[in-house]
Amino acid sequence: MANNSNLMSGPYKIAIRGAGVTGLWQALTLARRGHHVIVVEQSAEPFADACSPWAGAMLAPRCEEESAESVITDLGLRGIQLWQGLYPGLSMNGSVVVAPARDRKLLDRFERMTQGASRLDSTQLEQLEPALAPRFDTALFYADEAHLDPGAALTFLLNEVRSAGAAVQLGTSETPEGADFIVDCRGLGAQDMLPTLRGVRGERIVVRAPDVSFERPVRLLHPRFPLYLVPWGQDETGANVFMLGATSIEREDGGPVTLRSALELLSAAYVLDPAFGEAEILTLGAGVRPAFPDNRPRIITSSGYIFVNGLYRHGFLLSPVMAELVAQHLETGATHPEVFIADLGKR
Ligand SMILES: Cc1cc2nc3c(=O)[nH]c(=O)nc-3n(C[C@H](O)[C@H](O)[C@H](O)COP(=O)(O)OP(=O)(O)OC[C@H]3O[C@@H](n4cnc5c(N)ncnc54)[C@H](O)[C@@H]3O)c2cc1C
């Protein structure tokens, strides 16, 4: 990290705009470091207008290496450590990647593009995820990945923010007077000040499947529509709940799931385990991921105003470490060269 000690060490009065996963991690980290934090969120109901509840939420810095730059992996590994230190609901079971036999080359390529995988044979796969064994005779296993249920984690975070002494004002967009710093975590809401920010639509389906059992996220590689499933624990009846996701479409609307996307997501689930045929669909819907043109997360500083945005498909993975970076910056002037931008024109 580069160092710039022009900043004093605080404590500061800090206003956070937006209470999605990014804003809540900022609020918690800064409040726990002794700063006076107030969060303003435009929706009266927590998370009602946020992308965050739509996430998987896999913490998968290894698998993401297949399509993301190495900075995402480096920051993401730290992100998992920070979740581990905070959230008792985190599942540290790793993740599994499979491909149908006819698409074996996709699995080989995935292995070459990522680090940290063990190649499982059929016996090892049967021990790890028995439901996959009848249809797949090999898999990649990434032991140091994690996942969580985003709804439960967001509620936990909001409570922790309040317990840490931060004030949370819902139903207002008004930034309080007198803040030393404003940290803008409005996701797509910041397009008024960050015109290159775009939305990437992600559709997902949540199902209840009493006869299906998985302990960890599973990615199914496919030439046209790669799918993943994430186990979200049990509902009140004790049945297993899964998130099936996710499309990635260059559109900014969060409207209903299309028939084509639903067919693709559901048929891929059926390929993983035909017992999904009896699953009950709980919800279908779409969230819109905030992303910069290069899909990298950014911290943009501009005289007392700090944007934290563009977390794209890595908001749960990266929000803890983005908060740590902002806190270190405020306290010591340090900047991470691949994440910080000082000039608004270069975002
Ligand atoms: C289908 C899908 C699957 C995903 N899966 C994963 C995954 O597996 N792992 C992962 O790490 N990430 C995943 N993501 C990405 C992740 O969800 C996003 O990166 C993350 O939610 C972005 O969070 P955010 O807090 O920056 O934005 P948001 O969650 O959108 O929060 C922004 C908040 O700002 C508020 N706001 C807007 N304007 C104002 C204003 N003027 N004043 C005050 N408040 C305002 C909004 O109401 C909102 O609450 C997924 C996303 C989707 C859609």
PDBQT file of the ligand as one rigid body, heavy atoms in Angstrom, charges set to zero:
ROOT
HETATM    1  C1  LIG A 401     -28.015 -12.851  -8.862  1.00  0.00    +0.000 C 
HETATM    2  C2  LIG A 401     -26.816 -12.300  -8.138  1.00  0.00    +0.000 A 
HETATM    3  C3  LIG A 401     -25.901 -13.167  -7.559  1.00  0.00    +0.000 A 
HETATM    4  C4  LIG A 401     -24.788 -12.660  -6.876  1.00  0.00    +0.000 A 
HETATM    5  N1  LIG A 401     -23.950 -13.555  -6.260  1.00  0.00    +0.000 NA
HETATM    6  C5  LIG A 401     -22.888 -13.088  -5.564  1.00  0.00    +0.000 A 
HETATM    7  C6  LIG A 401     -22.037 -13.993  -4.893  1.00  0.00    +0.000 A 
HETATM    8  O1  LIG A 401     -22.238 -15.207  -4.954  1.00  0.00    +0.000 OA
HETATM    9  N2  LIG A 401     -20.978 -13.493  -4.184  1.00  0.00    +0.000 N 
HETATM   10  C7  LIG A 401     -20.735 -12.130  -4.104  1.00  0.00    +0.000 A 
HETATM   11  O2  LIG A 401     -19.759 -11.753  -3.450  1.00  0.00    +0.000 OA
HETATM   12  N3  LIG A 401     -21.536 -11.249  -4.737  1.00  0.00    +0.000 NA
HETATM   13  C8  LIG A 401     -22.598 -11.690  -5.466  1.00  0.00    +0.000 A 
HETATM   14  N4  LIG A 401     -23.419 -10.812  -6.124  1.00  0.00    +0.000 N 
HETATM   15  C9  LIG A 401     -23.035  -9.397  -6.172  1.00  0.00    +0.000 C 
HETATM   16  C10 LIG A 401     -23.468  -8.597  -4.943  1.00  0.00    +0.000 C 
HETATM   17  O3  LIG A 401     -24.815  -8.870  -4.662  1.00  0.00    +0.000 OA
HETATM   18  C11 LIG A 401     -23.255  -7.096  -5.215  1.00  0.00    +0.000 C 
HETATM   19  O4  LIG A 401     -21.920  -6.863  -5.597  1.00  0.00    +0.000 OA
HETATM   20  C12 LIG A 401     -23.550  -6.300  -3.954  1.00  0.00    +0.000 C 
HETATM   21  O5  LIG A 401     -24.842  -6.583  -3.485  1.00  0.00    +0.000 OA
HETATM   22  C13 LIG A 401     -23.412  -4.790  -4.174  1.00  0.00    +0.000 C 
HETATM   23  O6  LIG A 401     -23.687  -4.229  -2.925  1.00  0.00    +0.000 OA
HETATM   24  P1  LIG A 401     -23.740  -2.670  -2.676  1.00  0.00    +0.000 P 
HETATM   25  O7  LIG A 401     -23.947  -2.487  -1.218  1.00  0.00    +0.000 OA
HETATM   26  O8  LIG A 401     -22.567  -2.014  -3.311  1.00  0.00    +0.000 OA
HETATM   27  O9  LIG A 401     -25.034  -2.182  -3.475  1.00  0.00    +0.000 OA
HETATM   28  P2  LIG A 401     -26.568  -2.361  -3.045  1.00  0.00    +0.000 P 
HETATM   29  O10 LIG A 401     -26.775  -3.671  -2.382  1.00  0.00    +0.000 OA
HETATM   30  O11 LIG A 401     -27.389  -2.072  -4.239  1.00  0.00    +0.000 OA
HETATM   31  O12 LIG A 401     -26.794  -1.260  -1.934  1.00  0.00    +0.000 OA
HETATM   32  C14 LIG A 401     -26.891   0.124  -2.255  1.00  0.00    +0.000 C 
HETATM   33  C15 LIG A 401     -27.842   0.772  -1.254  1.00  0.00    +0.000 C 
HETATM   34  O13 LIG A 401     -27.814   2.178  -1.467  1.00  0.00    +0.000 OA
HETATM   35  C16 LIG A 401     -29.138   2.657  -1.302  1.00  0.00    +0.000 C 
HETATM   36  N5  LIG A 401     -29.251   3.969  -1.952  1.00  0.00    +0.000 N 
HETATM   37  C17 LIG A 401     -29.337   4.226  -3.291  1.00  0.00    +0.000 A 
HETATM   38  N6  LIG A 401     -29.451   5.560  -3.468  1.00  0.00    +0.000 NA
HETATM   39  C18 LIG A 401     -29.438   6.150  -2.251  1.00  0.00    +0.000 A 
HETATM   40  C19 LIG A 401     -29.482   7.507  -1.779  1.00  0.00    +0.000 A 
HETATM   41  N7  LIG A 401     -29.614   8.542  -2.627  1.00  0.00    +0.000 N 
HETATM   42  N8  LIG A 401     -29.409   7.739  -0.448  1.00  0.00    +0.000 NA
HETATM   43  C20 LIG A 401     -29.292   6.697   0.430  1.00  0.00    +0.000 A 
HETATM   44  N9  LIG A 401     -29.252   5.387   0.046  1.00  0.00    +0.000 NA
HETATM   45  C21 LIG A 401     -29.303   5.141  -1.269  1.00  0.00    +0.000 A 
HETATM   46  C22 LIG A 401     -29.987   1.561  -1.945  1.00  0.00    +0.000 C 
HETATM   47  O14 LIG A 401     -31.344   1.651  -1.514  1.00  0.00    +0.000 OA
HETATM   48  C23 LIG A 401     -29.290   0.310  -1.437  1.00  0.00    +0.000 C 
HETATM   49  O15 LIG A 401     -29.827  -0.108  -0.200  1.00  0.00    +0.000 OA
HETATM   50  C24 LIG A 401     -24.557 -11.267  -6.798  1.00  0.00    +0.000 A 
HETATM   51  C25 LIG A 401     -25.481 -10.385  -7.380  1.00  0.00    +0.000 A 
HETATM   52  C26 LIG A 401     -26.595 -10.892  -8.038  1.00  0.00    +0.000 A 
HETATM   53  C27 LIG A 401     -27.593  -9.943  -8.632  1.00  0.00    +0.000 C 
ENDROOT
TORSDOF 0
